[in-house]
Amino acid sequence: MTTATTTKLAAGTWNIDASHSTLGFSVRHLMVSKVRGRFTDFSGKLVINEDGTASAEAEIKVASVTTDNEQRDGHLRTADFFHAEEFPTATFKSTGFRVNGDDFVVDGDFTIHGVTKPVSLEVEFNGVNEGMGNGPVAGFEAKTTINRRDFGITIDMPLANGGAVVGDKINLVLEIEVAKEA
């Protein structure tokens, strides 16, 4: 679980600043375009140990999904997709960090819709700043692609001439700012 990149951060706990972070996704729609969305209620932390090893975890309230379309968002919360009533949270827990040039890969277990699968996040480290009087902050951008069917989200909405209303591949893009605990 070590990486040289994380040693740029001081040891300690770095909490996600949700007001300066975005957990976004995109998915193919009608085979020709993409619908983009995000989650607005989430938390998490990155822990850097004195020896440079690190761990990360996050929790997402899936009912906070927004695609800027109330009807679609309501459908996403149903059993057809996230089944937010039965599975109200999605979680990520790291299992390791690997150096990737100037950046790194965070491997972990992602759970959504009651299904846990390993994922690897390609992470770009954006640096550390002393912040604005409340202590240091750091920024990251992470990307991965998952298949919704792997997580039990198997709704089929076929089109008459082939293809589907909703694609299987979900692109996740996380723009994260963390603040060091005092």
ZITA-V22956 format. One record per pair of residues at least 24 apart in sequence whose ideal C-beta (glycine too) atoms are under 10 Angstrom apart, sorted by the first residue. I is the first residue (numbers start at 1). J is the second residue. Records with the same first field share a line. If there is no record, write none. Layout:
# ZITA-V22956
I: J ; J
This chain:
# ZITA-V22956
1: 49 ; 51 ; 52 ; 53 ; 54 ; 55 ; 56 ; 94 ; 95 ; 96 ; 97 ; 98 ; 106 ; 107
2: 49 ; 51 ; 52 ; 53 ; 54 ; 96 ; 97 ; 98 ; 99
3: 52 ; 53 ; 54 ; 96 ; 97 ; 98 ; 99 ; 100 ; 103 ; 104 ; 105 ; 106 ; 123 ; 125
4: 52 ; 97 ; 99 ; 102 ; 104
5: 52 ; 54 ; 97 ; 98 ; 99 ; 100 ; 101 ; 102 ; 103 ; 104 ; 123 ; 124 ; 125 ; 140
6: 46 ; 47 ; 48 ; 49 ; 52 ; 53 ; 54 ; 55 ; 56 ; 97 ; 99 ; 104 ; 106 ; 123 ; 125 ; 138
7: 48 ; 51 ; 52 ; 53 ; 54
8: 48 ; 52 ; 125 ; 127 ; 128 ; 138
9: 46 ; 48 ; 52 ; 54 ; 125 ; 128 ; 136 ; 138 ; 178 ; 180
10: 48 ; 50 ; 128 ; 135 ; 136 ; 138 ; 180
11: 47 ; 48 ; 49 ; 50 ; 51 ; 52 ; 53 ; 54 ; 180
12: 46 ; 47 ; 48 ; 49 ; 50 ; 135 ; 136 ; 180 ; 181 ; 182
13: 45 ; 46 ; 47 ; 48 ; 55 ; 178 ; 179 ; 180 ; 181
14: 44 ; 45 ; 46 ; 47 ; 48 ; 54 ; 56 ; 128 ; 135 ; 136 ; 137 ; 138 ; 140 ; 176 ; 177 ; 178 ; 179 ; 180 ; 181
15: 43 ; 44 ; 45 ; 46 ; 47 ; 177 ; 178 ; 179 ; 180 ; 181
16: 42 ; 43 ; 44 ; 45 ; 46 ; 56 ; 57 ; 58 ; 59 ; 140 ; 174 ; 176 ; 177 ; 178 ; 179
17: 131 ; 134 ; 137 ; 139 ; 176 ; 177 ; 178 ; 179
18: 42 ; 43 ; 44 ; 176 ; 177
19: 177
20: 137 ; 139 ; 175 ; 176 ; 177 ; 178 ; 179
21: 58 ; 139 ; 140 ; 174 ; 175 ; 176 ; 177 ; 178
22: 141 ; 173 ; 174 ; 175 ; 176 ; 177
23: 58 ; 60 ; 64 ; 65 ; 90 ; 92 ; 142 ; 172 ; 173 ; 174 ; 175 ; 176
24: 171 ; 172 ; 173 ; 174 ; 175
25: 65 ; 67 ; 145 ; 146 ; 148 ; 170 ; 171 ; 172 ; 173 ; 174
26: 67 ; 145 ; 167 ; 169 ; 170 ; 171 ; 172 ; 173
27: 67 ; 148 ; 166 ; 167 ; 168 ; 169 ; 170 ; 171
28: 163 ; 164 ; 165 ; 166 ; 167 ; 168 ; 169 ; 170 ; 171
29: 67 ; 72 ; 164 ; 165 ; 166 ; 167
30: 157 ; 159 ; 163 ; 164 ; 165 ; 166 ; 167
31: 159 ; 161 ; 162 ; 163 ; 164 ; 165 ; 166 ; 167
32: 163
34: 167 ; 171
35: 67 ; 68 ; 69 ; 72 ; 76 ; 166 ; 167
36: 67 ; 68 ; 171 ; 173
37: 65 ; 66 ; 67 ; 68 ; 69 ; 72 ; 73 ; 76 ; 170
38: 64 ; 65 ; 66 ; 67 ; 68 ; 173 ; 174 ; 175
39: 63 ; 64 ; 65 ; 66 ; 90 ; 174
40: 64 ; 65 ; 66
41: 65 ; 89
42: 89 ; 90 ; 92 ; 174 ; 176
44: 91 ; 92 ; 93 ; 174 ; 176 ; 178
45: 178 ; 181
46: 94 ; 97 ; 106 ; 138 ; 140 ; 176 ; 178 ; 180
47: 94 ; 181
48: 138 ; 180
52: 97
53: 96 ; 97
54: 94 ; 96 ; 97 ; 104 ; 106
55: 93 ; 94 ; 95 ; 96 ; 97 ; 106 ; 108
56: 92 ; 93 ; 94 ; 95 ; 97 ; 106 ; 108 ; 121 ; 123 ; 140 ; 142 ; 176 ; 178
57: 91 ; 92 ; 93 ; 94 ; 108 ; 109
58: 89 ; 90 ; 91 ; 92 ; 93 ; 94 ; 108 ; 110 ; 174 ; 176
59: 88 ; 89 ; 90 ; 91 ; 92 ; 93 ; 111
60: 88 ; 89 ; 90 ; 91 ; 92 ; 110 ; 111 ; 112
61: 88 ; 89 ; 90
62: 87 ; 88 ; 89 ; 90 ; 112 ; 113
63: 88 ; 89
64: 88
65: 90
75: 155
76: 153 ; 166
78: 155
79: 113 ; 153 ; 155
80: 153 ; 154 ; 155 ; 157 ; 166
81: 113 ; 148 ; 153 ; 154 ; 155 ; 166
82: 112 ; 113 ; 151 ; 153
83: 112 ; 113 ; 114 ; 152 ; 153
84: 113
86: 113 ; 114
87: 111 ; 112 ; 113 ; 114 ; 115 ; 151 ; 152
90: 114 ; 151
91: 116
92: 119 ; 121 ; 142 ; 172 ; 174
94: 121
95: 119 ; 120
96: 120
97: 121 ; 123
98: 123
100: 124
103: 140 ; 141 ; 142
104: 140 ; 142
105: 142 ; 144
106: 140 ; 142 ; 144
108: 144
110: 144 ; 146 ; 150 ; 151 ; 172
111: 151
112: 146 ; 148 ; 150 ; 151 ; 152 ; 153 ; 170
113: 148 ; 150 ; 151 ; 152 ; 153 ; 154
114: 151 ; 152
115: 150 ; 151 ; 152 ; 153
116: 151
117: 146 ; 147 ; 150 ; 151 ; 152
119: 144 ; 145 ; 146 ; 150 ; 172
120: 144
121: 172 ; 174
123: 174 ; 176
124: 175
126: 175 ; 176 ; 177
128: 178 ; 180
129: 177
131: 177 ; 179 ; 180
134: 179 ; 180 ; 182
135: 179 ; 180 ; 181 ; 182
136: 178 ; 179 ; 180
137: 177 ; 178 ; 179 ; 180
138: 176 ; 177 ; 178 ; 179 ; 180
139: 175 ; 176 ; 177 ; 178
140: 174 ; 175 ; 176 ; 177 ; 178
141: 173 ; 174 ; 175 ; 176
142: 172 ; 173 ; 174 ; 175 ; 176
143: 171 ; 172 ; 173 ; 174 ; 175
144: 170 ; 171 ; 172 ; 173 ; 174
145: 169 ; 170 ; 171 ; 172
146: 170 ; 171 ; 172
